[in-house]
Amino acid sequence: MWLLIAFIAVPLIEITLFIQIGGTIGLGWTLAVVILTAVLGTWLVRAQGIMALSKLQSSFSDLRDPTEPLVHGAMILFAGALLLTPGFFTDAVGFSLLIPQFRQAAFNAIRSRVKMSGFSTSQAGHTGPTVRPSRDDVIDAEYHEIKDTDAEKTIPSGNKGPSKWTKH
């Protein structure tokens, strides 16, 4: 329901603002402002997107929760879409999403409404070199995959083979 209201309200707001601002400053200046905000917005989104990506990469490499950098990156991406959409209202919302303090306040509001049950990092299926974490509370271990021939040796005699749930 809220999405339907947004799809109706936003174009009505934009049309109203175009008429009001275009009547005040003229058609040429109105179009120039719309084009200028799209160009400036693209440049700002690119710069902040690179910073958000580096924060995301550092959270992964430090084995920290990547939720906040992911949400900030999503908000920056959404801001870019709004800034490329012609209109004054969408530009105002898009530019506000490029302000880090506004994004942090929005993130805190979202986080207060969402219940996260847990976060963990693992290297399931990792077959490359062992990555040694810099934390002392992590136990480093090695593993090997059990092949089908190895599994047949460990199947009890009464069992006729792997279950239907086993991935082949």
Secondary structure, DSSP 8 states (H G I E B T S, - for coil): -HHHHHHHHHHHHHHHHHHHHHHHH-HHHHHHHHHHHHHHHHHHHHHHHHHHHHHHHHHHHTT---HHHHHHHHHHHHHHHHHHS-SHHHHHHHHHHTSHHHHHHHHHHHHHH----------TT--SS----S-TT----------HHHHHHHS-TT--S--TTS--
